[in-house]
């Protein structure tokens, strides 16, 4: 199972095995990672699963689709590394993925 590291805004790290086929958001929610609220349950209808992808992983993820781009406009301080974790499907190739969580979710 791929291991994904979620880093809270305060620097606390949470590393978990996440099953292939789940989303990165589901991996956080299933493991009670603080900082991923996932209010819409993964429907890409909010921005409360926003995270910053570690710079060395940005180009390894599939490109953002239009709907994700639109929802990121509502995220707290989005930047070029921003992703909605509900839109990133876990694959074996994501083993070692590192995400930083924003100060807050809105």
QUISULMO-V460061 format. One record per helix or strand of 3 or more residues. SS is the DSSP state (helix for helix, strand for strand). FROM is the first residue (numbers start at 0). LEN is the number of residues. Records with the same first field share a line. If there is no record, write none. Layout:
BEGIN
SS=FROM-LEN  FROM-LEN
END
This chain:
BEGIN
strand=1-6  12-6  49-4  81-3  97-4
helix=23-7  54-6  65-7  84-3  91-3
END
